[in-house]
Amino acid sequence: MKLQALLEHRYARYLPAAILLVGFLLRVWKLVARGTQYALGEAANVALSFARDGTIGDVFGRGSGLTTHLNPILPMFAGTVYRLFGVRTELSEWILALVAISIALGTGALFYRAAGIAGIPRPPRLVALAIFALVPIHPELETTVFRIWEGGLATLLGTIVLLIALQADTGSTLKFRTTFWLGLTAALLFFINPALGLAAYAIIGLLLLRKAPPRSWIGHGALVTALLIAVLTPWTIRNYEAFGRFLPLRGNFGLELAIGNHPAALGKPEREIFVGRLREIHPLESQAAFNRMQAMGGELVYANAMGDETKAWIRAHPGDFARLCAKHLIQYYFPPSWQWGIYTGHLERSVVLRQALLWTFSAFGLVGAFAALFAWRTRLIYLAAMALVPVLPYIITQPVPRYRYIVLLPLLYLGVDTAYRLYRKLRPARTAEA
């Protein structure tokens, strides 16, 4: 009763905003304590390329040429900031960091609202929001990596799709105006992050099944398809002019497939094998691999060759590939501790707590997701789609924390809600026994 009274207090409506504000300040404080840092990797290299000469290129370092290795949205934004305020200056990095943190906490605010529409009661929503804001599972992603990489922006767009779909589900019949905004946001998301984009289209499909008469499905589907084509066309034309091939998204699939599937991948120690594979074949991690890539004719030829070689190995070893897929599936939802220190091998003390927390709400979240699928009528089914669909591309590659961030919020809210429902069921039994 005390908790209920607290939640009904007139100032209680400010509690979510207070939690988010404290979360924002905690992330800023972490940046101040660590000093100036900046994002690394392929996306950062493209941002530097765009800052220098306006090209989407040099993904593996200067001289590697034009790229279709990743989407250009955030690298172009970061490159513009670098042009205006200096390459990796303290001012530039603070601007990018504050944008990344704002995206993360803004997403948290929207997801809190979406979870309410989905039917999650206020107490578990507040607990989930507090965990997300005050106990960050991957703080370095939200403060540093997502300045240029797409995970934070993708999660924001995915949450907007979820929120629009949930609001539409509360009405009677799906309107084409709603489908337009859903389709446009989903298309942008698919371009930025295809894995979460698949979840967005699954959400739209569920909404059609639940709220649109069958005679209108063709019309809604045609509108969604047209919006996807419209969003992908400029990048597709650019890639055709640059590479002479039809590439509506990225050209790195062969390389990603090769990183996660090879004869040593089932062995141990896992971190050393993973890092060793990167140093063997990844042009950013290996000068020898970079030289091979350049000698073969560039990144696209190299990625396709690595993919063909890996597909041949998969055909010859289907059992090993199946075991690797199962391993990747488990790692996606229950990541091993070494993934918090892939490149350094150093693990902070807080990793034990963060891993235990993540595993706990992942387990409860998966239970809640499958329960929602079986129940069907509940609006939690949309959260279930967001939690379960994005894993599909990563089952056949190598999942890392940056890839699994996109399912963090749906698993967290579903997990806390499942634990809350279980507590409510067990509490009367314990009271009766007493």
QUIQUI-V736045 format. One record per run of one state. SS is the DSSP state (alpha for helix, beta for strand, coil for the rest). FROM is the first residue (numbers start at 1). TO is the last residue. If there is no record, write none. Layout:
ss=<SS,SS>
from=<FROM,FROM>
to=<TO,TO>
//
This chain:
ss=<coil,alpha,coil,alpha,coil,alpha,coil,beta,coil,beta,coil,alpha,coil,alpha,coil,alpha,coil,alpha,coil,alpha,coil,alpha,coil,alpha,coil,alpha,coil,alpha,coil,alpha,coil,alpha,coil,alpha,coil,alpha,coil,alpha,coil,alpha,coil,alpha,coil,alpha,coil,alpha,coil,alpha,coil>
from=<1,2,8,12,35,42,54,57,58,66,67,73,86,90,119,122,135,139,144,145,148,151,170,176,193,194,212,214,244,253,261,270,282,287,297,299,317,318,334,337,342,350,376,380,389,391,396,401,434>
to=<1,7,11,34,41,53,56,57,65,66,72,85,89,118,121,134,138,143,144,147,150,169,175,192,193,211,213,243,252,260,269,281,286,296,298,316,317,333,336,341,349,375,379,388,390,395,400,433,434>
//
